[in-house]
């Protein structure tokens, strides 16, 4: 059994196994039925925050780099890389494009869909939120969009097609907030 005395930062169900990743990208698969544990990928150099997400039959790792502490303001201080798991070679392989896919990353749950499913013209992006990344004054609900082809992060409000998915909130949420 692999040594697992480390802090894991994300978990995802993929192919009926629990996949867990630590801060350096070392990834393990855990079989709940037989209590098996196996390392499925070695580390990924770099990023500060990692997310696992299943997308179209692939397990993806999103690695977010936060350079604000080194004096890079706003969008220049934040970047990310997306990797796909090569199960045969037990390593993460960097992707340059997500095609039509859009990844949504959250502290509680991450998921993938296609731009066409959302009636959006273009995919190939990651939409995420995290309180520690509120570096834009005009950021809508603390949300950012990272387009892989542009290699830059922008506030969600810069993309009306995307921000209209979240704002304004549905009436049932507004009514619930008014009564609380």
C-alpha positions as CSV (number, residue, x, y, z in Angstrom):
1,X,0.0,0.0,0.0
2,X,1.4,3.4,-0.9
3,X,2.4,5.8,1.9
4,X,-0.4,8.4,2.2
5,X,0.8,10.7,5.0
6,X,0.0,13.8,3.1
7,X,-2.8,16.4,2.9
8,X,-5.2,15.9,0.0
9,X,-6.7,18.9,-1.7
10,X,-9.4,17.5,-3.9
11,X,-11.3,14.3,-4.6
12,X,-13.3,13.1,-7.6
13,X,-15.2,10.0,-8.6
14,X,-13.9,8.6,-11.9
15,X,-14.5,5.1,-13.3
16,X,-16.2,4.0,-10.0
17,X,-13.1,4.9,-8.0
18,X,-12.3,7.8,-5.7
19,X,-9.4,9.8,-7.1
20,X,-7.5,12.0,-4.6
21,X,-4.8,14.6,-5.3
22,X,-2.4,16.3,-3.0
23,X,-0.8,19.8,-3.2
24,X,2.0,18.6,-5.4
25,X,-0.2,16.7,-7.8
26,X,0.5,13.1,-6.7
27,X,-2.7,11.3,-7.4
28,X,-4.1,8.1,-5.9
29,X,-7.2,5.9,-6.8
30,X,-9.1,4.4,-3.9
31,X,-11.4,1.4,-4.4
32,X,-14.2,1.6,-1.8
33,X,-15.3,-2.0,-2.5
34,X,-12.0,-3.7,-1.9
35,X,-10.2,-0.9,0.0
36,X,-7.4,-0.9,-2.6
37,X,-5.1,2.2,-3.0
38,X,-2.8,2.8,-5.9
39,X,-0.8,5.7,-7.1
40,X,-2.0,6.7,-10.5
41,X,0.1,9.7,-11.3
42,X,3.3,11.2,-10.0
43,X,3.6,14.9,-9.0
44,X,3.0,17.9,-11.1
45,X,5.4,20.8,-10.6
46,X,4.2,24.2,-9.9
47,X,0.7,25.4,-9.0
48,X,-0.7,26.4,-5.6
49,X,-4.3,25.0,-5.9
50,X,-5.4,21.8,-7.6
51,X,-8.8,20.6,-8.8
52,X,-9.8,17.2,-10.2
53,X,-12.7,17.0,-12.6
54,X,-14.1,14.3,-14.9
55,X,-14.7,15.5,-18.4
56,X,-16.0,13.5,-21.4
57,X,-14.5,10.2,-20.0
58,X,-11.2,11.8,-19.0
59,X,-9.8,12.7,-15.6
60,X,-8.5,16.3,-15.7
61,X,-6.3,18.1,-13.2
62,X,-6.5,21.9,-13.1
63,X,-3.4,23.5,-11.5
64,X,-3.8,27.1,-10.5
65,X,-0.7,29.3,-10.0
66,X,-1.1,32.4,-7.8
67,X,1.9,34.8,-8.2
68,X,0.3,37.8,-6.4
69,X,2.6,37.3,-3.5
70,X,5.5,37.9,-5.8
71,X,4.2,41.3,-6.9
72,X,2.2,40.3,-10.0
73,X,-1.1,42.3,-9.8
74,X,-4.5,41.4,-11.2
75,X,-4.7,39.0,-14.1
76,X,-0.9,38.8,-14.6
77,X,-0.6,37.1,-11.2
78,X,-2.9,34.2,-11.9
79,X,-2.6,31.4,-14.4
80,X,-3.5,27.8,-14.7
81,X,-2.6,24.6,-16.6
82,X,-4.9,21.7,-17.4
83,X,-3.7,18.2,-17.5
84,X,-5.3,14.9,-18.5
85,X,-4.4,11.6,-16.8
86,X,-2.4,9.1,-18.9
87,X,-3.4,6.0,-17.0
88,X,-1.0,3.7,-18.9
89,X,2.1,5.8,-18.1
90,X,0.8,7.0,-14.7
91,X,1.4,10.7,-15.4
92,X,-0.4,13.9,-16.1
93,X,-0.1,15.3,-19.6
94,X,-0.6,19.0,-20.2
95,X,-3.4,20.0,-22.5
96,X,-3.3,23.0,-24.8
97,X,-7.0,23.0,-25.5
98,X,-10.3,21.8,-24.0
99,X,-12.0,22.1,-27.4
100,X,-15.7,22.9,-26.8
101,X,-15.6,22.1,-23.1
102,X,-16.0,24.4,-20.2
103,X,-14.8,23.4,-16.7
104,X,-16.5,24.8,-13.6
105,X,-14.4,24.7,-10.5
106,X,-15.6,25.1,-7.0
107,X,-14.6,24.5,-3.4
108,X,-17.4,21.9,-3.0
109,X,-17.8,20.5,-6.5
110,X,-16.3,20.7,-10.0
111,X,-17.9,19.7,-13.3
112,X,-17.6,19.9,-17.0
113,X,-20.0,20.7,-19.8
114,X,-19.8,21.9,-23.4
115,X,-20.3,25.4,-24.7
116,X,-23.0,24.1,-27.0
117,X,-24.9,22.6,-24.0
118,X,-25.0,26.1,-22.5
119,X,-25.8,27.9,-25.8
120,X,-22.4,29.7,-25.6
121,X,-20.4,30.4,-28.7
122,X,-17.0,29.3,-27.4
123,X,-15.7,26.8,-24.9
124,X,-12.0,26.1,-24.2
125,X,-12.2,27.8,-20.8
126,X,-12.3,27.3,-17.0
127,X,-14.7,29.3,-14.8
128,X,-13.8,29.3,-11.2
129,X,-14.3,31.1,-7.9
130,X,-12.2,31.4,-4.8
131,X,-12.1,34.1,-2.2
132,X,-8.4,34.3,-2.2
133,X,-8.4,35.3,-5.9
134,X,-10.5,38.5,-5.6
135,X,-8.1,40.8,-7.4
136,X,-10.5,42.4,-9.8
137,X,-12.6,45.4,-8.6
138,X,-15.4,44.5,-11.1
139,X,-15.4,40.8,-10.5
140,X,-18.9,39.3,-10.5
141,X,-19.4,37.2,-7.4
142,X,-15.7,36.5,-7.2
143,X,-15.7,34.6,-10.4
144,X,-13.0,34.4,-13.1
145,X,-12.7,33.0,-16.6
146,X,-9.5,31.5,-17.9
147,X,-9.4,30.9,-21.7
148,X,-6.8,28.4,-22.6
149,X,-6.1,29.9,-26.0
150,X,-5.5,33.4,-24.6
151,X,-3.6,32.1,-21.5
152,X,-5.1,34.8,-19.3
153,X,-7.7,35.2,-16.6
154,X,-10.4,37.8,-16.7
155,X,-13.4,38.7,-14.5
156,X,-16.5,36.8,-15.5
157,X,-18.2,40.2,-16.1
158,X,-16.0,40.6,-19.2
159,X,-17.9,37.7,-20.9
160,X,-21.6,38.5,-21.0
161,X,-22.5,35.1,-22.5
162,X,-20.8,33.4,-19.5
163,X,-21.9,35.8,-16.8
164,X,-25.6,35.6,-17.9
165,X,-25.5,32.0,-16.7
166,X,-25.1,33.3,-13.1
167,X,-26.6,36.8,-13.0
168,X,-29.2,37.7,-12.3
169,X,-29.9,34.9,-9.9
170,X,-33.1,32.9,-10.4
171,X,-36.3,34.2,-8.8
172,X,-36.5,31.4,-6.3
173,X,-33.1,32.3,-4.9
174,X,-34.0,36.0,-4.6
175,X,-37.3,35.0,-2.8
176,X,-35.4,32.8,-0.4
177,X,-32.9,35.6,0.4
178,X,-35.7,38.1,1.0
179,X,-37.2,35.7,3.6
180,X,-34.0,35.0,5.5
